[in-house]
Amino acid sequence: MKFKQFAALPFRTREDDLEILLITTRKKRRWSVPKGWPIKRTAPHETAVIEAYEEAGVRGEIGEKQIGRFRKRRLRKKQSVLCEVQIFPLEVTHQQNDWPEKRERNRMWIAPRKAAKLVKKSGLRRAIEDLGISSDFRAPLSSNRSVRTPRRPSR
């Protein structure tokens, strides 16, 4: 697929329960996860974690291997294009009260089963369900090297 975006699937544990962070999209206000276009000189998983900070105000440890993908239509230079979104697991360690897109989005921590029902894209739903039913939901992070939140490079 010619066009790609990279998404973070933010999660945390509260009292031994897994929670997923969903955010609203800007235009249609649907529940989704942070995602964005590739950033020059930045690996896909690092792009995903930068988007997680900008769109949801969270930082943490991101896995280098994708755990799912979905397709969606996006506007690119005023043209509608089909885009593949690759999803990377992000274990949230810090949540900001203020972040760049706070006034444009809502965010909500929710159980995986409920999160899966709220998202529209089936590939995203599957990634949430897979993370939620995993007996060790940190496996996507431990099965490969994880990376601390990088900063967006200077343009």
C-alpha positions in Angstrom: 0.0 0.0 0.0 1.4 3.4 -1.0 0.2 5.5 1.9 0.9 4.5 5.5 0.2 5.9 8.9 1.4 4.8 12.3 -0.8 4.4 15.4 -0.2 3.8 19.1 -2.6 1.6 21.1 -2.1 3.1 24.6 -2.8 0.8 27.6 -2.2 0.7 31.3 -3.1 -1.5 34.3 -5.2 -0.3 37.2 -5.7 -2.7 40.1 -4.6 -5.6 37.9 -7.2 -4.6 35.2 -6.1 -3.6 31.7 -7.4 -0.3 30.4 -7.2 1.1 26.8 -7.0 4.8 26.0 -9.3 6.0 23.2 -9.4 9.5 21.8 -11.9 11.2 19.6 -11.1 12.0 16.0 -11.2 15.7 15.1 -13.9 15.8 12.5 -16.4 13.0 13.1 -15.7 12.7 16.8 -15.4 8.9 16.6 -13.5 6.9 19.1 -10.1 5.8 17.9 -6.4 5.8 18.8 -3.6 8.3 18.2 -2.1 8.0 14.7 -0.3 10.1 12.1 1.7 10.3 8.9 5.4 9.2 8.8 7.9 11.6 10.2 11.2 12.0 8.3 14.2 10.2 10.0 11.8 8.6 12.5 11.0 4.9 12.8 7.3 3.9 12.5 6.9 2.9 16.2 8.6 6.2 17.2 6.2 8.2 15.0 3.3 6.4 16.8 4.5 7.4 20.2 5.0 11.0 19.2 1.4 11.1 17.9 0.3 9.6 21.2 1.8 12.6 23.1 0.4 15.2 20.6 -3.1 13.7 20.3 -3.6 12.2 23.8 -1.0 13.6 26.1 0.5 10.3 27.1 4.1 9.0 27.2 5.5 5.5 27.8 7.2 2.5 26.4 6.3 1.5 22.8 6.9 -1.9 21.2 8.9 -2.0 18.0 6.7 -4.7 16.4 3.2 -3.9 15.1 0.3 -5.7 16.7 -2.3 -5.0 14.1 -3.4 -2.8 11.2 -6.4 -1.3 9.5 -7.2 0.7 6.4 -8.9 4.0 6.2 -9.5 6.8 3.8 -7.6 10.0 4.5 -7.1 13.3 2.7 -3.6 13.8 1.5 -2.9 17.1 -0.4 -6.6 17.6 -0.9 -7.1 14.1 -2.4 -8.8 11.1 -0.8 -6.3 8.2 -0.5 -6.5 4.7 1.0 -4.1 4.4 3.8 -2.8 1.4 5.8 -2.5 2.2 9.6 0.0 0.1 11.5 -0.7 -0.3 15.2 2.0 -0.4 17.9 1.5 -1.2 21.6 2.2 1.7 24.0 2.4 1.0 27.8 1.5 4.4 29.3 3.8 5.6 32.1 2.9 9.3 32.2 -0.3 11.2 31.4 -0.2 15.0 30.9 -3.0 17.3 32.0 -2.2 19.6 29.1 -1.0 18.5 25.6 -0.9 20.0 22.1 -4.4 18.8 20.9 -6.3 18.8 24.2 -8.8 21.3 22.9 -9.5 19.3 19.8 -10.1 15.8 21.3 -11.6 13.9 24.2 -9.8 10.9 25.8 -11.2 8.1 27.8 -9.6 5.1 29.7 -11.9 2.0 29.2 -11.9 -1.8 29.5 -10.7 -3.5 26.3 -14.1 -5.2 25.7 -15.9 -1.9 25.8 -13.2 -0.1 23.8 -13.5 -2.8 21.0 -17.2 -2.1 20.8 -16.7 1.7 20.5 -14.2 1.7 17.6 -15.3 1.5 14.0 -12.3 -0.2 12.2 -12.3 -4.0 12.5 -8.5 -4.2 12.4 -8.3 -1.8 15.4 -11.0 -3.8 17.2 -9.0 -7.0 16.7 -5.8 -5.4 18.1 -7.7 -4.2 21.2 -9.4 -7.6 21.7 -6.1 -9.5 21.2 -4.4 -7.2 23.8 -7.3 -7.6 26.2 -7.4 -11.4 26.0 -3.7 -11.9 26.2 -2.7 -13.5 29.5 0.4 -11.3 29.4 -0.6 -8.1 27.8 3.0 -6.8 28.2 4.1 -9.6 25.7 4.2 -7.2 22.8 6.7 -5.1 24.7 8.8 -7.9 26.1 8.9 -9.9 22.8 11.0 -7.2 21.3 12.9 -4.2 22.4 10.8 -1.2 23.6 11.7 2.4 23.2 11.0 5.4 25.5 9.0 8.3 24.1 11.2 10.2 21.6 10.7 13.9 20.8 9.5 15.0 17.3 12.6 15.9 15.3 13.2 19.5 14.2 11.7 20.2 10.8 
